[in-house]
Amino acid sequence: ASLTLPGAQPYSAALLAQLRAQHRPVFIDLTAAWCITCQVNERTTLEAAPVRDLFKDKHVALLVGDWTNRDPAITALLTASHRAGVPLYLYYPPGGAAAILPQILTPGIVKAALQG
């Protein structure tokens, strides 16, 4: 299964900082090939047309962090978010603090987070 959502870019702290400096809203999907919950959420919610449209309409930058091989940059973000593993979904509104979304996603949860 592809770990890249349509239009997503690989997560890096530098890219996140750059997008935040541009006051872009950012959604981060931390996932792994062996994470069943991650794959279900991607199929049922993150790849769903209404959610993709919402991301597009709100100009949300999508970043995917692939933790399949325990990438240290992803581990650092998990640790900073007080999480031991994936899935982790973070939404950064323009100029605001990150919101941590539930580990089981629905389109409604994502929509509510984006409307803050």
N, C-alpha and C positions, 0 to 999 in steps of 0.2 A: 504493500500500500504506500502511496506517495504521502510524504509527511508535509507537503507544501500545499497550503490552501491557495485557491486561485488569487493571483495578484500579491501573494505574500513574499516577504523578504526574510532571509535568515536573521535571527536575533543576534545583535551584538550591543554591548553597553554603549559603544560609540554611536551606533546608528540610532539607538533610543534617545540618547542625549541630543543628537542633531535634530531629530523629529520634534522633540519637546521644545527645543530652541525656536523651531519654526511654528510653534503653537498648533501643531497637528495633533488630533486625537490619535492614540495608539492602542491597539489591542494586541496582546501577546498571548500566544498559544504555546505553552511548554508541553511537549509531547514526547513519545518514544514508540518505536516500532512494536515493542513488547507490551505496551500499555493498552489493554482492551478498552477500558473506559474512555481513553483518549480517542481511539478509533471510532467508537460509537458516537461520541460527541461531535467528532468531525463530520461523520456521515449524516447524523440526524439534525444537527444544528448549524455548525460553522460552514458547511458546504451547501446548505439549503438556500434556495433562491431568495426568499425574503430577507434572510440575514446578510447574504452577499449584497443585495440591493441596499440594505440599510448602511452597511459599511461604505458602499460607494457614495450614497447620498450624503453621508456625513463626512466624507473624505478621510475616513479612518485608515491609518497606516496599519497593515497587518504584519506582525513579526512572528515567525515560528522558530521556537528553540527546540532543536532535536537533541533529546537527552539519551538516545539509544546507546551511545558509547560513553555516557557519563561525562559529557563535555564540561570542563571546569567552569566556563563562563555561565552555563546553565545552572550548575550546582550553586554558584555564588548568588544567582538571582533567587533560586529556591530558598537558600539559607536566609537571605535578606527578607524574604516573605514568610519566614518561619514555617517552611514546608520541608518535609523529608523527601518528597518525590513528586512525580507527575501523576495526573494532570494538574497544571496550574494555569489559570486564566486571569490575566491582569488587564484592566482597562485604565488608561491614563487620559482623563479629559484634558483639553487644552488648559495649561496653567494650573491644573489641580493635582491632588495626590492620587496615587493609584488605588483603584478599587479591586479587591480580590473577589472573583466570581465563584459560585459554587462549583464543586467538582463534577456534578452532573448538570449538564447544560440543557436548556430548552431555548427555542427562539425567543420566547417571552422574557426569559432572564437576561439574554443579551440585549434585547430591545430596551428593557427597563434600565440596564446599566448605562447604555449609550445616551439615554435621555436624562440620566442623572437626577 
